[in-house]
Amino acid sequence: MFSLDDASKYGKDAMDNMLKSYSALAQGMQTMTTEAADFSKKSYEDNAKAMEQLVAAKSFEKAFEIQSDFAKSSYESFVAQATKMSEIYSNAARDAYKPLEAAATKAAPAAAPKKAA
């Protein structure tokens, strides 16, 4: 029989799991925000450096070479950052789901229909 104490225990467990999940998600969001800010700062610095080099270029060929190198390095940097961010997103989602997964695994046998003897 399901008692009031059982309901209280399940409610407390659910709240604890939810708080653990939200905490993991918040930590993941903080990591993503820090990573995005760092990438933006680096990107801005790289853009400024490339612009300085372009302004100082003595020939069209040199300017074209600077621009080509900058485009290549920007693309490679973006792809690396996108890969890193996707790993952070998936880690955050996995960490946020862990407490809920444990609760679901624990609750599954209790929720299964009882077989008649």
C-alpha positions as CSV (number, residue, x, y, z in Angstrom):
1,M,0.0,0.0,0.0
2,F,1.2,3.5,-0.8
3,S,1.4,5.6,2.3
4,L,1.8,9.2,3.1
5,D,5.4,8.6,4.2
6,D,6.1,7.0,0.8
7,A,4.6,10.0,-1.0
8,S,6.7,12.3,1.1
9,K,9.9,10.3,0.4
10,Y,9.2,10.2,-3.4
11,G,8.4,13.9,-3.4
12,K,11.7,14.7,-1.6
13,D,13.6,12.4,-3.9
14,A,12.1,14.0,-7.0
15,M,12.9,17.5,-5.7
16,D,16.5,16.5,-4.9
17,N,16.9,15.0,-8.4
18,M,15.4,18.0,-10.0
19,L,17.8,20.3,-8.1
20,K,20.8,18.2,-9.0
21,S,19.7,18.3,-12.6
22,Y,19.2,22.1,-12.6
23,S,22.6,22.5,-10.9
24,A,24.3,20.5,-13.5
25,L,22.6,22.4,-16.3
26,A,23.5,25.7,-14.8
27,Q,27.1,24.7,-14.5
28,G,27.1,23.6,-18.1
29,M,25.5,27.0,-19.2
30,Q,28.2,28.8,-17.2
31,T,30.9,26.8,-19.0
32,M,29.3,27.6,-22.4
33,T,29.1,31.3,-21.6
34,T,32.7,31.5,-20.5
35,E,33.8,29.6,-23.6
36,A,31.8,31.8,-25.9
37,A,33.1,35.0,-24.3
38,D,36.7,33.7,-24.6
39,F,36.2,32.8,-28.2
40,S,34.7,36.2,-29.0
41,K,37.6,38.0,-27.4
42,K,40.1,35.9,-29.3
43,S,38.2,36.4,-32.5
44,Y,38.1,40.1,-32.0
45,E,41.9,40.2,-31.3
46,D,42.6,38.1,-34.4
47,N,40.4,40.4,-36.6
48,A,42.2,43.5,-35.3
49,K,45.6,41.9,-36.0
50,A,44.6,40.9,-39.5
51,M,43.3,44.4,-40.2
52,E,46.6,45.9,-39.0
53,Q,48.4,43.6,-41.3
54,L,46.2,44.5,-44.2
55,V,46.6,48.2,-43.7
56,A,50.4,47.7,-43.6
57,A,50.5,45.6,-46.7
58,K,52.7,47.1,-49.5
59,S,51.2,45.3,-52.4
60,F,47.9,43.8,-53.5
61,E,49.5,40.3,-53.6
62,K,50.6,40.6,-50.0
63,A,47.1,41.9,-48.9
64,F,45.5,39.0,-50.8
65,E,47.9,36.5,-49.0
66,I,47.1,38.1,-45.6
67,Q,43.4,37.9,-46.3
68,S,43.6,34.3,-47.4
69,D,45.6,33.2,-44.4
70,F,43.2,35.1,-42.1
71,A,40.1,33.4,-43.8
72,K,41.7,30.0,-43.5
73,S,42.7,30.4,-39.8
74,S,39.2,32.0,-39.0
75,Y,37.4,29.0,-40.5
76,E,39.7,26.5,-38.7
77,S,39.2,28.3,-35.4
78,F,35.4,28.4,-35.9
79,V,35.2,24.7,-36.7
80,A,37.3,23.9,-33.6
81,Q,35.2,26.1,-31.4
82,A,31.9,24.6,-32.8
83,T,33.2,21.1,-32.0
84,K,34.2,22.2,-28.5
85,M,30.8,23.9,-27.9
86,S,29.0,20.8,-29.1
87,E,31.0,18.7,-26.6
88,I,30.1,21.1,-23.8
89,Y,26.4,21.0,-24.8
90,S,26.3,17.2,-24.9
91,N,28.2,16.9,-21.6
92,A,25.8,19.4,-19.9
93,A,22.8,17.5,-21.2
94,R,24.2,14.2,-20.1
95,D,25.1,15.5,-16.6
96,A,21.7,17.2,-16.2
97,Y,20.0,13.9,-17.2
98,K,21.9,11.6,-14.8
99,P,19.9,12.4,-11.7
100,L,16.6,11.9,-13.6
101,E,17.9,8.7,-15.2
102,A,18.7,7.2,-11.8
103,A,15.3,8.1,-10.5
104,A,13.6,6.6,-13.5
105,T,15.6,3.4,-13.2
106,K,14.7,3.2,-9.5
107,A,11.0,3.9,-10.1
108,A,10.6,1.6,-13.1
109,P,10.2,-1.7,-11.1
110,A,7.7,0.0,-8.7
111,A,5.6,1.3,-11.6
112,A,5.5,-2.1,-13.4
113,P,2.2,-3.9,-13.3
114,K,2.0,-6.7,-10.7
115,K,1.5,-10.1,-12.1
116,A,-1.4,-12.1,-10.6
117,A,-0.3,-15.2,-8.7
